[in-house]
Each structure stands twice: as structure tokens, then as C-alpha cells.
Amino acid sequence: MYDWFINLNYVYQALIATLFTYLLTALGASIVFFFKNISKNIMDAMLGFAAGVMTAASFFSLLSPAIEHAETLNITPWIIISVGFFSGGLLLFISDKVFNKLLSKKNKRILMLISSITIHNIPEGLAVGIAFGSIYYGLTGATTISAILLTIGIGLQNFPEGSAVSIPLLREGMSRKKAFFYGQLSAVVEPIFGVIGAILVLKVRTLLPFFLSFAAGAMIYVVISELIPESQSNKKKEVMAIFTIIGFTIMMILDVSLG
């Protein structure tokens, strides 16, 4: 299975990987069919773990290869990496502000909930697509293993995201089918932007350092603004912090040793 996967075109790899992250969102959303409530401790632990994985992936799978590629292109690394990283975070910040302002005026909590999760899924899809597309250039850190690990990390945090949409919708009075539909719908953008990310990297090599650092900045924004605050809202926040450290450590070990 693995041999079949690594022999695929990088665009197809990105598509399959982001379909996987989408399916985990759908799986999380499907909780409404089985439970009315799910343990907050479990959800927060998953979010904390995913935050650690995504933080490590942002450096070892995205920023480190971006720096190396910038050097091979004779581009001053700190300039292009800084601009790309800041741009990724800034775009999500602006998107959050714009959508929250527009939607709050209409007082549509449900739409705001779905939209906010969907916005955050866009850079995650891009990050996976870029990670697979960058393998083409043979950069240190840009490997199939690191891209797969990044995919797993994003998939892990997609599971609670799916339930974070569907469960509140169920509480708002929606039917279980509708709550599930909107929960999984929030991640449909990931396969689309995963393919776009892979194609962009393969077609525009000189922009690869920017794309990689852009994806890293967007991911770190999601980690800081969503994952860590939510996991730290738990009464056992020290334990949740340990799960974040565990996630980072595992991703770092696997990325460095297998990458």
C-alpha cells in the first residue's frame, strides 16, 4: 500500500492525504449519531496533542525545507521566510475579523460557527498539498514520511473540529443528519486546496519558500488562536499542556529520524 502511494504523482498524493483529513472531520461530525455529549477531557487532549504535532510540523516539515530551498535559489532566507510566515498568519487573522464582523451583524451563530472552521481548514489543506508537492525538489525535511505525519497531525485535530460543529448544531435544534452534514461540509475545502497547493508548488518553484513558510504561518495561527486556547480551557490544563509537548516530541522524533 505504501509503495503504491509513494509512486503516485504528488498531486494525487495530496488529494488522497486531504481526503483522509476530510474523512476524519466527517468521522468527528458523525458523533451526533452516537452520543449527545463527548468527554471534554478527551476532546481537549486530542486538540492539545494535535497542537504539538502541528507546531513541530510547521518547523521540521515546512520552515526548515523553506530555508534550505531559499538558499539553493540564492534568495535571502530570512526575508522570504519572514514575509511568507507573517503573511500566512495575517491572512487568517484578517479572515477571522472580516467573517466575524459580517456574520455577527446578521446574528447567525450557526453560520459563523461553520464559516470559522471552514476558514481554518483552507490553510490546512494548502499545508498538506505544499508538503507533498515540495517532495519533488528533494529538500531535507521535505519527505513523504514528513508529509504523511503532517497529514496525520492535521487529521487528528480535524476529528474534534468536526464534532465542534455538529454537536452545537444538534443543541441548536437541528436534526442529526443536518448537524452531521454541516459538520463534514466544513472540511470539503481541504481536498480542493490540497490539490491547489501541490500544483502551485510544482508549477512555480521559485515561490516554494514563500508557500512553505506561508502554510507554516497559517498553521501556527490556528494552533495559537484555536487549538491551544481550547485545550487550555480544561480544568486539567497542565495535563493538556503535557499532551501538547507529547505531540511535538513525537512529531519531532519521527520527522528527524525518518525524514
C-alpha positions as CSV (number, residue, x, y, z in Angstrom):
1,M,0.0,0.0,0.0
2,Y,2.8,2.4,1.0
3,D,4.8,1.6,-2.1
4,W,1.7,2.2,-4.3
5,F,1.2,5.6,-2.6
6,I,4.8,6.9,-2.9
7,N,4.8,6.0,-6.6
8,L,1.8,8.3,-7.3
9,N,2.1,11.8,-8.7
10,Y,2.5,14.3,-5.9
11,V,-0.8,16.0,-6.8
12,Y,-2.6,12.6,-6.3
13,Q,-0.8,12.1,-3.1
14,A,-2.0,15.5,-1.8
15,L,-5.6,14.7,-2.9
16,I,-5.6,11.3,-1.1
17,A,-4.0,12.9,2.0
18,T,-6.5,15.7,2.2
19,L,-9.4,13.3,1.6
20,F,-8.1,11.5,4.7
21,T,-8.2,14.7,6.8
22,Y,-11.7,15.4,5.4
23,L,-12.8,11.9,6.4
24,L,-11.6,12.4,9.9
25,T,-13.7,15.6,10.1
26,A,-16.7,13.7,8.9
27,L,-15.9,11.0,11.5
28,G,-15.9,13.6,14.2
29,A,-19.1,15.1,12.9
30,S,-20.7,11.6,12.9
31,I,-20.5,11.6,16.7
32,V,-24.0,13.2,16.8
33,F,-25.4,9.8,15.6
34,F,-23.9,8.0,18.7
35,F,-23.5,10.5,21.5
36,K,-25.2,13.7,22.7
37,N,-22.1,14.6,24.6
38,I,-18.5,13.6,24.5
39,S,-15.9,13.9,27.2
40,K,-14.3,17.3,27.2
41,N,-11.1,15.8,28.6
42,I,-10.7,13.5,25.6
43,M,-11.5,16.3,23.1
44,D,-9.1,18.7,24.8
45,A,-6.3,16.1,24.9
46,M,-6.7,15.5,21.2
47,L,-6.6,19.2,20.5
48,G,-3.5,19.6,22.7
49,F,-1.8,16.7,21.0
50,A,-2.6,18.0,17.6
51,A,-1.3,21.4,18.5
52,G,2.1,19.9,19.4
53,V,2.2,17.9,16.2
54,M,1.3,20.9,14.0
55,T,3.8,23.1,15.7
56,A,6.6,20.7,15.2
57,A,5.5,20.1,11.6
58,S,5.4,23.8,10.9
59,F,9.2,23.9,11.5
60,F,10.5,20.5,10.5
61,S,8.2,19.9,7.5
62,L,7.7,23.4,6.3
63,L,10.0,26.2,7.6
64,S,13.2,24.1,7.5
65,P,12.7,23.0,3.9
66,A,11.7,26.5,3.0
67,I,15.0,27.9,4.4
68,E,17.0,25.2,2.5
69,H,15.2,25.9,-0.8
70,A,15.7,29.6,-0.4
71,E,19.4,29.1,-0.1
72,T,19.6,26.9,-3.2
73,L,17.8,29.7,-5.1
74,N,20.2,32.3,-3.8
75,I,17.3,34.1,-2.0
76,T,18.0,35.7,1.4
77,P,16.2,33.1,3.6
78,W,15.2,35.3,6.5
79,I,13.5,37.8,4.3
80,I,11.3,35.4,2.2
81,I,10.6,33.1,5.2
82,S,9.6,36.0,7.4
83,V,7.3,37.5,4.8
84,G,5.7,34.2,4.0
85,F,5.2,33.2,7.6
86,F,3.7,36.5,8.6
87,S,1.5,36.6,5.5
88,G,0.0,33.2,6.4
89,G,-0.9,34.3,9.9
90,L,-2.1,37.7,8.8
91,L,-4.4,36.3,6.2
92,L,-6.2,34.1,8.8
93,F,-6.3,37.0,11.2
94,I,-8.0,39.2,8.6
95,S,-10.3,36.4,7.5
96,D,-11.4,35.9,11.1
97,K,-12.1,39.6,11.6
98,V,-14.0,40.0,8.4
99,F,-16.2,37.0,8.7
100,N,-16.9,37.5,12.4
101,K,-17.9,41.1,11.7
102,L,-20.1,40.3,8.7
103,L,-21.8,37.3,10.3
104,S,-22.3,38.8,13.7
105,K,-24.3,41.7,12.1
106,K,-26.8,39.1,10.8
107,N,-26.7,37.4,14.2
108,K,-26.3,34.0,12.7
109,R,-24.3,31.9,15.2
110,I,-24.7,28.7,13.2
111,L,-23.3,30.2,10.0
112,M,-20.4,31.8,11.9
113,L,-19.5,28.5,13.5
114,I,-19.4,26.7,10.2
115,S,-17.6,29.5,8.4
116,S,-14.9,29.9,11.1
117,I,-14.0,26.2,11.0
118,T,-14.1,26.2,7.2
119,I,-11.7,29.2,7.0
120,H,-9.2,27.4,9.2
121,N,-9.4,24.3,7.0
122,I,-8.2,26.1,3.9
123,P,-4.6,26.7,5.1
124,E,-4.5,23.2,6.4
125,G,-5.4,21.8,3.0
126,L,-2.8,24.1,1.5
127,A,-0.2,22.9,4.0
128,V,-0.7,19.3,3.1
129,G,-0.6,19.9,-0.6
130,I,2.5,22.0,-0.3
131,A,4.2,19.4,1.9
132,F,3.6,16.7,-0.8
133,G,4.4,19.0,-3.7
134,S,7.7,20.1,-2.2
135,I,9.0,16.5,-2.1
136,Y,9.6,16.8,-5.8
137,Y,12.6,19.0,-5.1
138,G,14.3,16.6,-2.7
139,L,14.8,19.0,0.1
140,T,15.9,17.9,3.5
141,G,12.9,17.6,5.7
142,A,10.6,17.5,2.7
143,T,9.9,13.8,2.5
144,T,6.9,11.5,2.1
145,I,7.2,10.5,5.7
146,S,7.1,14.1,7.0
147,A,4.2,14.9,4.7
148,I,2.3,11.9,6.0
149,L,3.0,12.8,9.6
150,L,1.8,16.4,8.9
151,T,-1.4,14.9,7.4
152,I,-1.9,12.7,10.5
153,G,-1.5,15.7,12.7
154,I,-4.0,17.8,10.9
155,G,-6.4,14.8,10.7
156,L,-6.2,14.4,14.5
157,Q,-7.3,17.9,15.1
158,N,-10.0,17.7,12.4
159,F,-11.8,15.0,14.4
160,P,-12.7,17.3,17.3
161,E,-13.3,20.1,14.8
162,G,-16.0,18.1,13.1
163,S,-17.7,17.4,16.3
164,A,-17.2,21.0,17.4
165,V,-19.5,22.0,14.5
166,S,-22.1,19.1,14.6
167,I,-22.7,18.9,18.4
168,P,-23.5,22.6,18.8
169,L,-25.8,22.4,15.8
170,L,-27.6,19.5,17.4
171,R,-28.0,21.5,20.5
172,E,-29.5,24.4,18.4
173,G,-32.3,22.0,17.4
174,M,-31.0,20.7,14.1
175,S,-31.7,17.1,13.1
176,R,-28.8,14.7,13.5
177,K,-28.5,14.3,9.7
178,K,-28.3,18.1,9.2
179,A,-25.8,18.5,12.0
180,F,-23.6,15.8,10.5
181,F,-23.9,17.3,7.0
182,Y,-22.8,20.8,8.1
183,G,-20.0,19.3,10.3
184,Q,-18.4,17.4,7.4
185,L,-19.1,20.2,5.0
186,S,-16.6,22.4,6.8
187,A,-13.7,20.3,5.6
188,V,-14.7,19.9,2.0
189,V,-12.3,22.7,1.2
190,E,-9.3,20.7,2.3
191,P,-9.0,18.4,-0.7
192,I,-9.6,21.3,-3.0
193,F,-6.9,23.5,-1.6
194,G,-4.6,20.5,-1.1
195,V,-4.6,19.9,-4.8
196,I,-4.2,23.6,-5.4
197,G,-1.2,23.8,-3.0
198,A,0.5,20.8,-4.7
199,I,0.0,22.2,-8.2
200,L,1.3,25.7,-7.2
201,V,4.5,24.2,-5.7
202,L,5.2,22.0,-8.8
203,K,4.5,24.8,-11.3
204,V,6.2,27.8,-9.5
205,R,9.4,26.6,-8.0
206,T,10.8,30.0,-7.1
207,L,7.8,30.7,-4.9
208,L,8.2,27.4,-2.9
209,P,10.0,29.0,0.1
210,F,7.2,31.5,0.3
211,F,4.4,28.9,0.0
212,L,6.0,26.6,2.6
213,S,6.5,29.5,5.2
214,F,3.0,30.8,4.4
215,A,1.5,27.4,5.2
216,A,3.6,27.3,8.4
217,G,2.4,30.8,9.5
218,A,-1.2,29.9,8.8
219,M,-0.9,26.6,10.8
220,I,0.7,28.4,13.8
221,Y,-2.1,30.9,13.8
222,V,-4.6,28.1,14.0
223,V,-2.6,26.5,16.8
224,I,-2.3,29.7,18.8
225,S,-5.8,31.1,18.2
226,E,-7.8,27.9,18.3
227,L,-6.2,24.6,19.5
228,I,-4.2,25.7,22.5
229,P,-6.8,28.1,24.0
230,E,-9.5,25.4,23.6
231,S,-7.3,22.7,25.2
232,Q,-6.2,25.1,28.0
233,S,-9.9,25.8,28.9
234,N,-9.8,22.4,30.5
235,K,-9.7,22.3,34.3
236,K,-6.7,20.0,33.9
237,K,-4.8,22.4,31.7
238,E,-1.4,21.2,33.0
239,V,-2.2,17.7,31.7
240,M,-3.4,19.2,28.4
241,A,-0.1,21.0,28.1
242,I,1.7,17.7,28.5
243,F,-0.3,16.3,25.6
244,T,0.9,19.3,23.5
245,I,4.5,18.5,24.5
246,I,4.0,14.8,23.7
247,G,2.6,15.7,20.3
248,F,5.5,18.0,19.5
249,T,8.1,15.4,20.7
250,I,6.6,12.5,18.7
251,M,6.4,14.6,15.5
252,M,10.0,15.8,16.0
253,I,11.4,12.4,16.7
254,L,9.6,10.8,13.7
255,D,10.4,13.8,11.4
256,V,14.1,13.9,12.3
257,S,14.7,10.2,12.5
258,L,12.7,9.1,9.4
259,G,12.7,12.3,7.4
